[in-house]
Amino acid sequence: MTHHKKPELKRRLARIEGHVRAINKMLDDDRGYPEIVQQVSAVRAALDGVTELIVQDLVEYYVSQTTDKVGKEIAIEIKDTVSKIL
């Protein structure tokens, strides 16, 4: 399987990593929990975006590899459903 979205995934993960470091610094600086929780929520949303991108890449790969029309439709439906959940 190819990973067409790998560069974008790596960029997103690097941003998330930096964000997590910033949250850790907020703790060291004794920032308030409401601010910290807000930032943790932002990281969770960013991770959901990474998951969605991985699912999208996987479905695009599957659809490109199959000649089965029903299989393609099912894969696209799964991708759309996961996107709604995230």
NUZA-750404 format. One record per residue (C-alpha): residue in three letters; residue number from 1; x negated, y negated, z negated. Coordinates in Angstrom, 1 decimal. Layout:
<rs>
residuo,num,X,Y,Z
ALA,NUM,X,Y,Z
...
</rs>
This chain:
<rs>
residuo,num,X,Y,Z
MET,1,0.0,0.0,0.0
THR,2,-1.3,-3.5,0.8
HIS,3,-1.0,-6.3,-1.6
HIS,4,-0.2,-9.3,0.6
LYS,5,0.7,-11.5,-2.3
LYS,6,-2.4,-10.7,-4.4
PRO,7,-4.0,-14.2,-4.0
GLU,8,-0.8,-15.9,-5.2
LEU,9,-0.5,-13.4,-8.0
LYS,10,-4.0,-14.1,-9.2
ARG,11,-3.5,-17.9,-9.1
ARG,12,-0.3,-17.5,-11.1
LEU,13,-1.9,-15.2,-13.7
ALA,14,-4.9,-17.6,-14.0
ARG,15,-2.4,-20.5,-14.8
ILE,16,-0.6,-18.3,-17.3
GLU,17,-3.9,-17.4,-18.9
GLY,18,-4.8,-21.0,-19.3
HIS,19,-1.3,-21.7,-20.7
VAL,20,-1.7,-19.0,-23.3
ARG,21,-5.1,-20.5,-24.3
ALA,22,-3.4,-23.8,-24.8
ILE,23,-0.7,-22.2,-27.0
ASN,24,-3.5,-20.7,-29.1
LYS,25,-5.1,-24.2,-29.4
MET,26,-1.7,-25.6,-30.5
LEU,27,-1.7,-23.1,-33.3
ASP,28,-5.2,-24.1,-34.3
ASP,29,-4.1,-27.7,-34.2
ASP,30,-1.2,-27.0,-36.5
ARG,31,1.4,-28.1,-34.0
GLY,32,5.0,-27.5,-34.8
TYR,33,6.7,-24.2,-34.1
PRO,34,9.4,-25.7,-31.9
GLU,35,6.7,-27.0,-29.5
ILE,36,4.9,-23.7,-29.6
VAL,37,8.1,-21.7,-28.9
GLN,38,8.9,-24.0,-26.0
GLN,39,5.5,-23.2,-24.5
VAL,40,5.8,-19.5,-25.2
SER,41,9.2,-19.6,-23.3
ALA,42,7.5,-21.3,-20.4
VAL,43,4.9,-18.5,-20.3
ARG,44,7.6,-15.8,-20.4
ALA,45,9.3,-17.5,-17.4
ALA,46,6.1,-17.6,-15.5
LEU,47,5.5,-13.9,-16.2
ASP,48,9.0,-13.2,-14.9
GLY,49,8.0,-15.1,-11.7
VAL,50,5.0,-12.8,-11.4
THR,51,7.2,-9.7,-11.8
GLU,52,9.6,-11.1,-9.2
LEU,53,6.7,-11.7,-6.7
ILE,54,5.4,-8.1,-7.2
VAL,55,8.9,-6.7,-6.6
GLN,56,9.2,-8.9,-3.5
ASP,57,5.9,-7.7,-2.1
LEU,58,6.8,-4.1,-2.8
VAL,59,10.1,-4.3,-1.1
GLU,60,8.7,-6.1,1.9
TYR,61,6.1,-3.4,2.2
TYR,62,8.7,-0.7,1.9
VAL,63,11.0,-2.3,4.5
SER,64,8.1,-2.7,6.9
GLN,65,7.2,1.0,6.6
THR,66,10.6,2.6,7.0
THR,67,12.7,3.0,10.0
ASP,68,15.7,4.0,8.0
LYS,69,18.3,1.2,8.2
VAL,70,20.1,2.3,5.0
GLY,71,16.8,2.5,3.1
LYS,72,15.9,-1.0,4.2
GLU,73,19.3,-2.3,3.0
ILE,74,19.0,-0.6,-0.3
ALA,75,15.5,-2.0,-0.9
ILE,76,16.6,-5.5,-0.1
GLU,77,19.6,-5.1,-2.5
ILE,78,17.3,-3.9,-5.2
LYS,79,15.0,-6.9,-4.7
ASP,80,17.9,-9.3,-4.8
THR,81,19.3,-7.7,-8.0
VAL,82,15.9,-7.9,-9.7
SER,83,15.6,-11.5,-8.7
LYS,84,19.0,-12.2,-10.4
ILE,85,17.9,-10.5,-13.6
LEU,86,14.7,-12.4,-13.8
</rs>
